[in-house]
Amino acid sequence: MSFIESKAVQLLNDLPEALLITTVTGKIVFFNHSAAIQSGFTDEEMIGDHVSRLLPQSHRRKVDVITWFGRWADNPDPEQLRYLTLDGVRKSGEPRRYQVRVSRSKEQGEIYFVIVLRDVTEEQEQTAALRHSQLIANRIIAIGEDAVLSIDQDSNICFWNQKAEQLFGYTEKEAMGANVNMLLPEHTRDVHTKSIQTFGSGKAPSRFMGERGEITGLHKSGKIIPLEASITKTYVGDSLILSAQVRDISQRRKIEADLAEREARFGAVFNHAVEAIALLDNEGRVLEINEAAREMLPLDEPVINLPLWQLPWWRQSNASNQAESREKLRSNCQQAMLGDTVHTRTSFDAGTHLLDLDFSLTPVSDSNNQVLYLIAEARKLVGS
């Protein structure tokens, strides 16, 4: 071996990549130091052995490895001399995945395969895990309860899930590539465009539901939709992508309107009732009191959050009678707090005379029979 040949062998042996040379039948004639470290086999163990010891035939590869080497090496297109992946095994028996690059070399009439191996097992596992997580995320987004859409730097839609189709009425085919302004009432488009530009150039990575307040959307049919949205920005390369999670709050608005209407009706009945009525918490403190009840009290005297038995209704000229009346009322409240409806008669000091009252305490319970409120009602007895 000449000095130059010796140096060439030394360079191949010192390459940072695993390299081996085989005959066309698969016999290994060269196995460098990096290949030994990567595989666990020494060059003494591999020289003269068949390459299938390192790259055995697997269920995923029906053709033997030497046939593959021949096919790849025969392809004259340099672009095809790219890394391809094969199943391999370490000396310990541990399965590995190798990227393989092969070329044909001819020396003194003999043909050899020059093979570079790169262990990509962990890399492929990480890629598979990432793809799996992305697949799960995409499926969740695709069938999620909220509409999700993304727009590019030109405000053109580049992602559109099933819920977005249901919310706005446009199919994915109709929406993709269209300007996001088609989802907005015309009078809001300029403001929305400026808001998007400000957010895109700002430092905040996201804005969450509720931060922007309610917004309105435009259905394909022309119907206006009350919405709530959160928005986030990401970069794909140098391109800015804005993604929005959009929620239809029509049902919430309807529930709120219905609740406001019920509260208004309750207030009308409560405040205009002839009987004196007070709403108490489950400890007997006053939460609400109607006009009829307030007329029985000294002007502007505070009553909210006071226990019912401490209200000035029960003032009597005789201090002992007053204490007795308050104690009786406190006892009645305690009984009602246990779930019993209490009916009793009491007297009210009207200043010039005492009024006899028919008084009741009615508990209001939840589905678990836990008392939430007490309703106190007082009616003047006939003739008092």
Steps between C-alpha positions, in 0.01 A plus 500: 500500500641838397529797738207673327285186517590465868398860568172452309413195712586697814273788392211261433554334836496838677183627331240622753234303311462124507636360173536146369594350165358172372535282194199459271421179687486683834832402653639782715855600406525829693337611827615833643535611861171700504311197369644294786394756762151536347431128467693351790678257264878519462658510158653157570148360555360655184779475243424194289146466640181567302342845524165341595647447848476876542197559270287184524195450280182619673126460449495853356766418241422199282811543282844420647730789579754428221224523239409843644864609489516403133183689414608818675858487372382446142293817500708761317299796634703661784175620656406137551817434700316634799471341840250215508395320815554132584450286810821406676621340819778562749723225634285497818195411290345843541307597185603824333401708200778605263501757225699344220693659215668274248715538191679256270881489474716296265853399595722272288198354325313432825179681589437620855220680682609798711237546773451780752271426797344754732304388808170691499304286748442772763441762233231289334339419836486870586362581154236227534403627846478857368287391205278302734450797733435727201247252365321490835508881529368539144219254563404672826501839326308357203211369712528738797212699645646833384554624149871527417640690203836640401593786270825592328668839481258605225200410721416205279362189671750211509335269757131424552355230725160327497357721773592808295297352213201458733538844655544709184335277238799483265658169402875458530528524121311832501692644794860403424683786332214745549547825689388483863292816448224288348431374856445853636218752466609772258491780759751316722758404238722809515516490880573126491779546244669765716460283810662203323789717377557637851496151652727358231764769554469497880691296756207309652496140367129447575174661598255284687122469500339804656799734467356656185141486619227383265550517126261430215531261211314464172346169395494406131123558512552859617403431859698693766657274764615618846845352562780472750853430376854437611791554262862391490788553260770264377769518236544239230843588371481875452125501443264618773194284559213619721267235639165570664283282720146631454192421707136571421345667805146531359367246749677672789355835395152343484541346846618833640207682340255239633654527845478880493136476396422252780676724752299797376177305535597381846589856598164626374307237697723523806496878530132549419362227722248619762654273763827585666764260363867455582751260340744358755815292468520162673617668821205738519675816372303734277603495132204682343195677639199624307325837510213379719745376761714813484195717567469323834849615599640833615601713203846422352594263782748240362373140497706309241723230655332539840341192660123515458437492876709818548289716268308789662169335407497328830537802728249498778447736792587232750867404480441149632224443243731627227778260601251216518366578151849514348602172664185334372570625146863382516375157608251499212780581253715218635210259454451617140873459434451129575246482217172557683241755391406715801167681550444723800334818618686799628448865575651803331539836674339748259587792728144579618386140534605139449412318178430129510684319218470157346870418455661210306849374422536275195832320427630480140718191446720363221473153345692356798250649747757751620329823608630792292255778588209586725199700385341705778146628444273709726128573448282725711227306672149619430386758750849601621 
